Amino acid sequence: MSNTLQAVRGMNDILPDEAEAWEEFESLVRGWLRSYGYRPIRTPVVEPTPLFKRAIGEVTDIVEKEMYSFTDALNGEDLTLRPEGTASCVRAVLQHNMLYQAPQRLYYLGQMFRHERPQKGRYRQFHQVGVEALGFAGPDIDVEHILMCQRLWDDLGLEGVRLEINSLGSSEERASHRAELIAYFEKHEALLDADAKRRLHTNPLRILDSKNPDMQDLAEKAPRLSDHLGEASLKHFEGVQNLLKDAGVPYRVNPRLVRGLDYYNLTVFEWITDKLGAQGTICAGGRYDGLIGQLGGKPAPAAGFAMGVERLLALWREHQTGDMGWAPDVYLAYMGDAAQRMAFGVAEELRSGGLSVLLHCGGGSFKAQMKKADASGAPLAVIIGEDEVAKNSVMLKPLRRELGQRAVERGALVEEISEYLFEADD
């Protein structure tokens, strides 16, 4: 039996080939968020456990079963690895009085942790891009978030991603619906599965979101929250739908869309695909106007959304036609001690010129070096030998085009390579 240590189940290594795709994706995402005026915020991975109990709800699956919580051995404080990002973001905004300055458009990108059964696209350590808009009350910010997502899908070239929306109304409207819902399910208690029975008197709204096929008909016939919405909630939801229609974004109103976190109200939405199996939601969000007051701040409106990076990357890579791996602009090979010393200087000059360079290390014959140059994916090799050292020049050899190698003066090398790469891109 091997003594080699393994990563924790559901917490995965991201190796170089895949990590390069992650970096490309993250760069694209940061540019997309900047284009809408959202600014980055970074919060600790570990937070006080009461933050999540108060924000998410003590009777949610996340708090009851999925959080990685522990007691600090030094001071006895109850701590938790963050299972989501909204509560941490709101806590930071309140702690640093950021809403006194102005409404805030913020985003974060980082690891989250939930102790659940690992499966495709769903892991115990996972990554989220989260967007939060704090201090905005109208349906316009709800729609901005939905339009942002639509633009990202277009930028990534994704197809077959559909939008579902719903309104959860106010807390008073949900309470009225909750009472009717409990009465309905109590009449049909014999048909409830174990999970539904557990949730019946604590979080009956989540029964509507059951994935158990045997529960679908019962959930479909349950009382609808929309019948309890008052004038203000209906007007807000109508405003969302009108703006979506004006923008030409197709959507479906799903009365069973409830979200898994207690802090949501009014607009909620999910972006769904059929290409990732059972875990089809790649992005979800909505309004959480009560959370700021719930966490001790002066009540203020808020809305946001989050997307799972692992799921989105899997979907994105399905739509990629070319190689997503990184390759240097230049592989630099050399023979001899003097050539090696010159090669280090040439490599730094090329990097100062904005080029990426893989400098050969480890010795080996010229033939072996050229094999490695070809395997690197670089379009060009720069070769330095004794003759090149004497002339202060190099040999420039195209690796991906049927062109002969040629001598280039050292001082003109950056310009020559840049022109070659520009022509190759055309």
C-alpha positions as semicolon CSV with decimal commas, in nm:
position;residue;x (nm);y (nm);z (nm)
1;M;0,000;0,000;0,000
2;S;0,139;0,340;-0,100
3;N;0,239;0,587;0,173
4;T;0,195;0,884;-0,063
5;L;-0,041;1,142;0,084
6;Q;-0,346;1,234;-0,121
7;A;-0,553;1,553;-0,138
8;V;-0,871;1,564;0,073
9;R;-1,161;1,409;-0,117
10;G;-1,353;1,678;-0,300
11;M;-1,066;1,929;-0,275
12;N;-0,880;1,909;-0,603
13;D;-0,538;2,007;-0,733
14;I;-0,551;2,232;-1,040
15;L;-0,252;2,130;-1,252
16;P;-0,070;2,359;-1,500
17;D;-0,264;2,274;-1,818
18;E;-0,594;2,335;-1,640
19;A;-0,463;2,625;-1,430
20;E;-0,373;2,814;-1,747
21;A;-0,734;2,789;-1,860
22;W;-0,840;2,915;-1,515
23;E;-0,612;3,217;-1,548
24;E;-0,745;3,298;-1,895
25;F;-1,100;3,270;-1,766
26;E;-1,029;3,484;-1,458
27;S;-0,866;3,753;-1,673
28;L;-1,170;3,763;-1,899
29;V;-1,405;3,778;-1,598
30;R;-1,216;4,064;-1,432
31;G;-1,231;4,267;-1,754
32;W;-1,605;4,197;-1,784
33;L;-1,670;4,310;-1,427
34;R;-1,463;4,627;-1,468
35;S;-1,666;4,715;-1,778
36;Y;-1,976;4,738;-1,555
37;G;-1,804;4,941;-1,283
38;Y;-1,766;4,663;-1,024
39;R;-1,463;4,678;-0,794
40;P;-1,282;4,387;-0,624
41;I;-1,309;4,302;-0,256
42;R;-1,121;4,021;-0,077
43;T;-1,243;3,875;0,251
44;P;-1,098;3,606;0,482
45;V;-1,159;3,240;0,408
46;V;-1,239;3,188;0,780
47;E;-1,524;3,381;0,942
48;P;-1,710;3,367;1,276
49;T;-1,966;3,086;1,263
50;P;-2,252;3,311;1,386
51;L;-2,215;3,520;1,068
52;F;-2,341;3,237;0,852
53;K;-2,600;3,114;1,099
54;R;-2,750;3,461;1,113
55;A;-2,721;3,537;0,740
56;I;-2,801;3,205;0,573
57;G;-3,046;3,066;0,830
58;E;-2,995;2,798;1,095
59;V;-3,243;2,556;0,934
60;T;-3,085;2,561;0,586
61;D;-2,895;2,261;0,452
62;I;-2,575;2,466;0,439
63;V;-2,575;2,553;0,810
64;E;-2,723;2,225;0,933
65;K;-2,511;1,980;0,732
66;E;-2,251;2,137;0,502
67;M;-2,036;2,389;0,688
68;Y;-1,677;2,315;0,791
69;S;-1,688;2,455;1,145
70;F;-1,443;2,427;1,434
71;T;-1,350;2,587;1,763
72;D;-1,031;2,794;1,778
73;A;-0,803;2,614;2,024
74;L;-0,649;2,942;2,145
75;N;-0,955;3,148;2,232
76;G;-1,254;2,914;2,199
77;E;-1,409;3,117;1,915
78;D;-1,642;2,926;1,682
79;L;-1,509;2,961;1,326
80;T;-1,621;2,838;0,983
81;L;-1,463;2,807;0,639
82;R;-1,687;3,032;0,431
83;P;-1,956;2,834;0,243
84;E;-2,057;3,135;0,030
85;G;-1,944;3,492;-0,026
86;T;-2,239;3,728;0,024
87;A;-2,239;3,719;0,405
88;S;-1,864;3,789;0,418
89;C;-1,895;4,074;0,169
90;V;-2,180;4,238;0,363
91;R;-1,993;4,191;0,691
92;A;-1,688;4,370;0,544
93;V;-1,899;4,655;0,404
94;L;-2,060;4,709;0,745
95;Q;-1,738;4,674;0,941
96;H;-1,564;4,938;0,729
97;N;-1,865;5,172;0,693
98;M;-1,851;5,155;0,315
99;L;-2,218;5,238;0,262
100;Y;-2,172;5,578;0,427
101;Q;-1,960;5,675;0,126
102;A;-2,201;5,573;-0,150
103;P;-2,381;5,265;-0,286
104;Q;-2,128;4,994;-0,365
105;R;-2,077;4,770;-0,668
106;L;-1,838;4,493;-0,559
107;Y;-1,712;4,154;-0,677
108;Y;-1,501;3,872;-0,538
109;L;-1,343;3,556;-0,676
110;G;-1,225;3,281;-0,445
111;Q;-1,260;2,948;-0,265
112;M;-1,573;2,839;-0,079
113;F;-1,619;2,520;0,127
114;R;-1,915;2,288;0,178
115;H;-1,910;1,937;0,321
116;E;-2,123;1,755;0,066
117;R;-2,095;1,450;-0,157
118;P;-1,846;1,532;-0,434
119;Q;-1,978;1,493;-0,788
120;K;-1,911;1,638;-1,132
121;G;-1,901;2,016;-1,105
122;R;-1,973;2,010;-0,730
123;Y;-1,682;1,981;-0,487
124;R;-1,607;2,037;-0,119
125;Q;-1,365;2,315;-0,206
126;F;-1,505;2,510;-0,497
127;H;-1,463;2,856;-0,645
128;Q;-1,715;3,131;-0,701
129;V;-1,731;3,461;-0,881
130;G;-1,968;3,674;-0,675
131;V;-2,120;4,014;-0,756
132;E;-2,291;4,235;-0,496
133;A;-2,465;4,571;-0,543
134;L;-2,539;4,735;-0,206
135;G;-2,766;5,038;-0,165
136;F;-2,971;5,001;-0,485
137;A;-3,347;4,952;-0,442
138;G;-3,506;4,938;-0,787
139;P;-3,562;4,661;-1,040
140;D;-3,298;4,824;-1,262
141;I;-3,007;4,674;-1,065
142;D;-3,175;4,330;-1,075
143;V;-3,186;4,354;-1,453
144;E;-2,831;4,491;-1,474
145;H;-2,713;4,171;-1,304
146;I;-2,907;3,953;-1,547
147;L;-2,777;4,148;-1,848
148;M;-2,422;4,119;-1,713
149;C;-2,460;3,741;-1,711
150;Q;-2,598;3,739;-2,065
151;R;-2,296;3,937;-2,186
152;L;-2,057;3,696;-2,015
153;W;-2,224;3,396;-2,181
154;D;-2,184;3,575;-2,516
155;D;-1,818;3,658;-2,444
156;L;-1,752;3,292;-2,355
157;G;-1,940;3,167;-2,661
158;L;-2,182;2,960;-2,450
159;E;-2,502;2,828;-2,601
160;G;-2,812;2,667;-2,453
161;V;-2,804;2,866;-2,126
162;R;-3,156;2,967;-2,024
163;L;-3,290;3,212;-1,766
164;E;-3,556;3,143;-1,502
165;I;-3,690;3,413;-1,268
166;N;-3,935;3,442;-0,982
167;S;-4,037;3,682;-0,706
168;L;-4,021;3,580;-0,340
169;G;-4,202;3,897;-0,230
170;S;-4,157;4,043;0,117
171;S;-4,100;3,860;0,445
172;E;-4,465;3,922;0,543
173;E;-4,589;3,778;0,214
174;R;-4,365;3,476;0,252
175;A;-4,496;3,422;0,605
176;S;-4,854;3,417;0,477
177;H;-4,758;3,175;0,201
178;R;-4,559;2,963;0,448
179;A;-4,863;2,909;0,669
180;E;-5,073;2,798;0,371
181;L;-4,791;2,578;0,247
182;I;-4,754;2,398;0,581
183;A;-5,128;2,335;0,595
184;Y;-5,120;2,194;0,241
185;F;-4,828;1,959;0,304
186;E;-4,971;1,846;0,637
187;K;-5,279;1,723;0,449
188;H;-5,048;1,516;0,226
189;E;-4,789;1,419;0,487
190;A;-4,804;1,053;0,386
191;L;-4,662;1,150;0,045
192;L;-4,366;1,347;0,184
193;D;-4,018;1,197;0,174
194;A;-3,790;1,212;0,480
195;D;-3,623;1,535;0,368
196;A;-3,957;1,709;0,316
197;K;-4,086;1,595;0,656
198;R;-3,773;1,738;0,818
199;R;-3,826;2,072;0,646
200;L;-4,205;2,090;0,690
201;H;-4,211;2,318;0,993
202;T;-3,870;2,483;0,955
203;N;-3,827;2,568;0,585
204;P;-4,130;2,443;0,387
205;L;-4,046;2,665;0,088
206;R;-3,750;2,438;0,014
207;I;-3,986;2,142;-0,037
208;L;-4,095;2,310;-0,359
209;D;-3,738;2,280;-0,485
210;S;-3,715;1,904;-0,416
211;K;-3,531;1,700;-0,680
212;N;-3,715;1,380;-0,578
213;P;-3,925;1,271;-0,882
214;D;-4,190;1,129;-0,649
215;M;-4,241;1,476;-0,498
216;Q;-4,281;1,667;-0,825
217;D;-4,658;1,636;-0,868
218;L;-4,723;1,730;-0,505
219;A;-4,494;2,035;-0,531
220;E;-4,650;2,140;-0,861
221;K;-4,998;2,154;-0,703
222;A;-4,883;2,337;-0,390
223;P;-5,008;2,691;-0,312
224;R;-4,810;2,952;-0,504
225;L;-4,628;3,243;-0,351
226;S;-4,737;3,464;-0,641
227;D;-5,093;3,454;-0,504
228;H;-4,970;3,622;-0,184
229;L;-4,771;3,905;-0,344
230;G;-4,888;4,257;-0,269
231;E;-4,894;4,560;-0,496
232;A;-4,535;4,672;-0,429
233;S;-4,385;4,326;-0,491
234;L;-4,588;4,278;-0,808
235;K;-4,484;4,622;-0,935
236;H;-4,116;4,545;-0,872
237;F;-4,142;4,211;-1,053
238;E;-4,331;4,372;-1,341
239;G;-4,052;4,629;-1,369
240;V;-3,793;4,350;-1,393
241;Q;-3,989;4,174;-1,667
242;N;-4,047;4,494;-1,867
243;L;-3,676;4,578;-1,867
244;L;-3,585;4,222;-1,968
245;K;-3,832;4,238;-2,258
246;D;-3,690;4,575;-2,365
247;A;-3,341;4,422;-2,364
248;G;-3,456;4,119;-2,566
249;V;-3,353;3,866;-2,301
250;P;-3,577;3,555;-2,306
251;Y;-3,683;3,418;-1,969
252;R;-3,931;3,187;-1,798
253;V;-4,114;3,266;-1,476
254;N;-4,069;2,960;-1,254
255;P;-4,296;2,981;-0,946
256;R;-4,101;2,697;-0,782
257;L;-3,770;2,883;-0,798
258;V;-3,702;2,961;-0,431
259;R;-3,320;2,955;-0,381
260;G;-3,157;2,781;-0,087
261;L;-3,064;3,077;0,132
262;D;-3,304;3,247;0,372
263;Y;-3,190;3,602;0,301
264;Y;-3,346;3,634;-0,048
265;N;-3,655;3,848;-0,119
266;L;-3,828;3,987;-0,428
267;T;-3,639;3,897;-0,748
268;V;-3,453;3,568;-0,770
269;F;-3,303;3,415;-1,085
270;E;-3,105;3,118;-1,212
271;W;-2,915;3,052;-1,535
272;I;-2,945;2,684;-1,627
273;T;-2,790;2,446;-1,880
274;D;-2,873;2,087;-1,973
275;K;-2,508;2,011;-2,058
276;L;-2,376;1,947;-1,705
277;G;-2,604;1,666;-1,593
278;A;-2,805;1,704;-1,273
279;Q;-2,602;2,006;-1,159
280;G;-2,742;2,235;-1,427
281;T;-2,740;2,573;-1,249
282;I;-2,429;2,772;-1,339
283;C;-2,530;3,108;-1,193
284;A;-2,794;3,224;-0,944
285;G;-2,883;3,529;-0,744
286;G;-3,139;3,790;-0,655
287;R;-3,230;4,054;-0,399
288;Y;-3,154;4,032;-0,025
289;D;-3,285;4,362;0,110
290;G;-3,310;4,241;0,470
291;L;-2,959;4,104;0,514
292;I;-2,776;4,429;0,593
293;G;-3,013;4,503;0,881
294;Q;-3,004;4,138;0,986
295;L;-2,626;4,162;1,029
296;G;-2,651;4,474;1,245
297;G;-2,627;4,752;0,988
298;K;-2,873;5,029;0,904
299;P;-3,130;4,860;0,673
300;A;-3,043;4,908;0,307
301;P;-3,139;4,734;-0,019
302;A;-2,901;4,490;-0,186
303;A;-2,881;4,241;-0,471
304;G;-2,622;4,005;-0,613
305;F;-2,539;3,679;-0,781
306;A;-2,272;3,410;-0,782
307;M;-2,149;3,156;-1,033
308;G;-1,953;2,836;-0,982
309;V;-1,620;2,858;-1,162
310;E;-1,575;2,479;-1,197
311;R;-1,911;2,436;-1,368
312;L;-1,867;2,739;-1,589
313;L;-1,518;2,632;-1,694
314;A;-1,644;2,285;-1,785
315;L;-1,911;2,442;-2,002
316;W;-1,669;2,691;-2,156
317;R;-1,412;2,426;-2,245
318;E;-1,681;2,225;-2,422
319;H;-1,725;2,518;-2,660
320;Q;-1,353;2,572;-2,727
321;T;-1,231;2,450;-3,064
322;G;-0,857;2,521;-3,034
323;D;-0,582;2,443;-2,784
324;M;-0,627;2,640;-2,462
325;G;-0,279;2,561;-2,332
326;W;-0,006;2,820;-2,286
327;A;0,293;2,837;-2,521
328;P;0,590;3,078;-2,511
329;D;0,664;3,316;-2,795
330;V;1,022;3,191;-2,810
331;Y;1,222;2,882;-2,711
332;L;1,587;2,981;-2,661
333;A;1,845;2,707;-2,731
334;Y;2,225;2,732;-2,713
335;M;2,545;2,528;-2,729
336;G;2,857;2,602;-2,525
337;D;2,944;2,797;-2,210
338;A;2,983;3,134;-2,381
339;A;2,652;3,082;-2,564
340;Q;2,481;3,000;-2,234
341;R;2,599;3,326;-2,078
342;M;2,482;3,520;-2,382
343;A;2,148;3,333;-2,381
344;F;2,058;3,459;-2,034
345;G;2,111;3,819;-2,148
346;V;1,915;3,770;-2,472
347;A;1,625;3,608;-2,283
348;E;1,595;3,908;-2,048
349;E;1,610;4,151;-2,342
350;L;1,323;3,965;-2,511
351;R;1,117;3,967;-2,190
352;S;1,180;4,341;-2,151
353;G;1,037;4,371;-2,503
354;G;0,712;4,209;-2,390
355;L;0,782;3,858;-2,519
356;S;0,751;3,530;-2,329
357;V;1,064;3,315;-2,341
358;L;1,135;2,957;-2,239
359;L;1,512;2,936;-2,185
360;H;1,651;2,588;-2,221
361;C;1,801;2,448;-1,903
362;G;1,960;2,113;-1,823
363;G;2,211;2,074;-2,107
364;G;2,173;1,819;-2,384
365;S;2,258;1,799;-2,751
366;F;2,137;2,052;-3,005
367;K;1,900;1,788;-3,149
368;A;1,750;1,718;-2,805
369;Q;1,704;2,091;-2,743
370;M;1,519;2,137;-3,072
371;K;1,286;1,850;-2,982
372;K;1,201;2,033;-2,662
373;A;1,158;2,357;-2,856
374;D;0,908;2,188;-3,086
375;A;0,723;2,029;-2,793
376;S;0,696;2,366;-2,615
377;G;0,448;2,495;-2,871
378;A;0,656;2,808;-2,933
379;P;0,625;2,947;-3,287
380;L;0,995;3,046;-3,292
381;A;1,329;2,917;-3,170
382;V;1,624;3,147;-3,104
383;I;1,953;2,959;-3,139
384;I;2,291;3,071;-3,009
385;G;2,621;2,893;-3,081
386;E;2,990;2,990;-3,095
387;D;2,951;3,173;-3,429
388;E;2,656;3,375;-3,296
389;V;2,853;3,473;-2,984
390;A;3,140;3,596;-3,199
391;K;2,906;3,806;-3,418
392;N;2,670;3,914;-3,134
393;S;2,378;3,777;-3,332
394;V;2,137;3,483;-3,314
395;M;1,968;3,239;-3,549
396;L;1,590;3,280;-3,571
397;K;1,412;2,956;-3,667
398;P;1,034;2,936;-3,733
399;L;0,890;2,615;-3,583
400;R;0,530;2,626;-3,713
401;R;0,577;2,764;-4,065
402;E;0,775;2,639;-4,363
403;L;1,032;2,915;-4,355
404;G;1,410;2,883;-4,331
405;Q;1,615;3,004;-4,038
406;R;1,805;3,330;-4,067
407;A;2,067;3,530;-3,880
408;V;1,943;3,835;-3,688
409;E;2,148;4,099;-3,511
410;R;2,095;4,095;-3,136
411;G;1,981;4,457;-3,125
412;A;1,709;4,395;-3,387
413;L;1,578;4,068;-3,240
414;V;1,277;4,204;-3,044
415;E;1,148;4,392;-3,348
416;E;1,202;4,092;-3,581
417;I;1,018;3,852;-3,350
418;S;0,732;4,096;-3,286
419;E;0,681;4,148;-3,660
420;Y;0,685;3,772;-3,720
421;L;0,424;3,708;-3,450
422;F;0,203;3,990;-3,580
423;E;0,214;3,846;-3,934
424;A;0,145;3,494;-3,803
425;D;-0,166;3,620;-3,619
426;D;-0,295;3,777;-3,940
